[in-house]
Amino acid sequence: MSRISLIAVVTSLLLFMIDISNAQTGATLTFIGQVRFATDTIFEDTQVGGLSGLEYIPLLDRYIALSDDHGSNANVRMYELGIDLSDGTLDDGDVVFTNVTTLLNPDGLPVDGERVDPEAIRFDPTSLTLYWASEGNANDLVAPSIREMTINGRFVRELSTPQLFWPTADHTSGVRHNLAFESLSLSHDGNKLFTATENALNQDGPSASVDDRSPSRMLEFDLATGVAQRQFIYVTDPVTPPTVPVDRFNTNGLVAILAVSDTRFIMVERSLSLGPGFVIKLYLGDIANATDVSGLDSIEGEDIQVVEKQLLLDLTALDITLDNIEGITFGPELPNGERSLILVSDNNFQDIQLTQFLAFSVAGEL
């Protein structure tokens, strides 16, 4: 693949610097800018879009963005890009795509886009490989999955998804369509890999609505064996605000997770109500006291402790138009010594949406 940099035509809107302090966590997130790409952006004969996962690789000082394109616009793929935060802000021209790589099956052929829905990606600094999560295709009874691959997209292995997550024809158990594995995070010590369903398994409870929260399942894998271990319940918020009119499409779900300690994670909830638009909230979730529900096929009627959550940031406070944020990663240290945090949106390849990168400076203890 060519590594010629694309100096993209982007729109950067840095209205002001905003400090958002959180008394519960002691952390302060300072918004340091955004960059937006139109849906018609082309790089190396591919349409840039569907960026559902984002990962920073310190070893390369580069980022990997996973596209959830099912093969409609090009092969299932990931992008390599650079994000320049050297001046402490994210501005026009700071995001540059440098490479695109096709994801491959065990036979060396491109992944079948009809059987996968790529949603999240993480780099393992020990094995120097990447893990990526697919929601599968519940309508066609294709289970969600997590695969390991090389940095060049070559298949290494697939982790073992427990059967209770497999979709069923009668919709009585397993994941719901398009509400499956949406997130990934390596544990703080690098020995485990976590994922979570966007909403509840059919047997666990309802999907999120204006009236209902949804009990998503977090799932822990042992990376040495590839075998699933503990499971926890994270309860999403209801959809907010209601759609206008009320019968239009709406959803809320857990779309990304990012470990900050052995037990704590940044949890990204993304709510969409057609009419009002997107509401994005960052929570700090803690599994320390949560019940391991791996032995329960269903949690209905069970007395369990769910993942504790504290609001870290409601992005509505930024007073900017938000798109469909789905990816999150820590970036490099900023000039002020604080850590950077970057989010990216999935534009769904819709002309009315954008690929949006948001950057923050993180001070204090998460």
CORCOR-V198720 format. One record per helix or strand of 2 or more residues. SS is the DSSP state (H for helix, E for strand). FROM is the first residue (numbers start at 1). TO is the last residue. If there is no record, write none. Layout:
SS/FROM/TO
SS/FROM/TO
This chain:
E/11/12
E/18/22
E/27/38
E/42/43
E/46/47
E/51/57
E/62/67
E/77/83
E/95/102
E/118/124
E/129/134
H/138/140
E/145/149
E/155/158
H/163/165
E/181/186
E/192/197
E/215/222
E/227/235
E/250/259
E/264/273
E/277/286
E/308/314
H/315/318
E/325/333
E/339/345
E/354/363
